[in-house]
C-alpha cells in the first residue's frame, strides 16, 4: 500500500481526535478520554506546542471514508542520565489498514525525528495484555524496562494531586 | 529542620550534577550517567528549557559541607486523554538529611507548580525493589499503573534507535 507520512497540521486535529478515541476503545478505557479536538488544536499548534504529531494517509482509491488512517503523537522529555529524549505517547493505525507496514513507517519516521533532534532515547508505554504491541516493539530492538529493570509508572491525578499541592508539610 | 525550597538557577548545576550521580549510585546504575554539569546548564537554563528544577537548601548551621541537600527535576508531558501533565524525573534528598520532611516539601512544591501550570497529572517512575519510595508515593495517594493497569515502560536507545531511524520500510 502506498502510504504517505507527514507532519500533522491544525486541520488534522479532527482525525487525530477520532483516532485517539478509537485507540482508547481498543485499550478498553474509552471513558478516560477528556481531550477535545479544540484542545488538541490549541495545545499542539501554537508557538511552543506541547506535542508534535505525524499522520499517515493513503491515496483516495484505497480509502474507506478516511484519507488519514494513522498517527504518531510524541513530545520531548529529559533524562538526567542521558539528556534530551523523546516519548511516543500514541502510535495508532486503523484496524482495516493494518498489515501494510503503516505502523512501522510511522515508527521509523518518529525515530528519524528523534535522531534529528539529538534525542538519546525513544520511549513509550505498552499495556501488559497487548502482546501484539509488545512483540512489535521487541522485534524492533526495544527493551522492556518494566521487565528488565523493574520500572513502575506511578501517577497522581485528580484529588491526589490536589491534596499534594495543598498539603503544608511539618518542618 | 528549617528547609527552603526554591527554583534552581544555572549556578546550582554543579550541586544538581553531584546529586544526580548520588541518586544513580543509590539506584545501582552509576555507569549510566553521561550528562555533565555543562549539559545541564545548557539544557535547563536557556530560553526554552528542556526541564525545570527545584532545590532544597538548609541553613548553614545544619549543613555538612553542603547548603543544597536535595532537588526535584521535572518537565511537561502530554496525555492524549487528559492534556498537559508533568513528569517528575528525579526527587532526591541526601541520606544524612532524610527523615526531616524535605522530600515531602519538594514533592508538595512540585505538585503546586503542576497545579499552577494546569497539569492534569503528575507522574514518575520508581524501581520495583525501592519499597521506601513506592510506599512514600502510595501513602500520598499515587496509583501504581504498572500494578493496576499493567503499564510497561519500553525504550529504544543507542543502536536500536539508530536502526529504527535508518530502516526503510517495505511498502
Interface residues (C-beta under 8 A of the other chain):
Chain A: X1 X2 X3 X20 X23 X24 X29 X32 X33 X34 X35 X39 X43 X48 X50 X51 X73 X75 X76 X77 X78 X79 X80 X81 X82 X83 X84 X87 X89 X90 X100 X101 X104 X105 X107 X108 X111 X112 X114 X115 X119 X120 X121 X122 X123 X124 X125 X126 X127 X128 X129 X134 X137 X140 X141 X142 X143 X144 X145 X146 X147 X149 X150 X151 X152 X153 X154 X155 X156 X157 X159 X160 X161 X162 X163 X164 X165 X167 X168 X169 X170 X171
Chain B: X1 X2 X3 X20 X23 X24 X29 X32 X33 X34 X35 X39 X43 X48 X50 X51 X73 X75 X76 X77 X78 X79 X80 X81 X82 X83 X84 X87 X89 X90 X100 X101 X104 X105 X107 X108 X111 X112 X114 X115 X119 X120 X121 X122 X123 X124 X125 X126 X127 X128 X129 X134 X137 X140 X141 X142 X143 X144 X145 X146 X147 X149 X150 X151 X152 X153 X154 X155 X156 X157 X159 X160 X161 X162 X163 X164 X165 X167 X168 X169 X170 X171
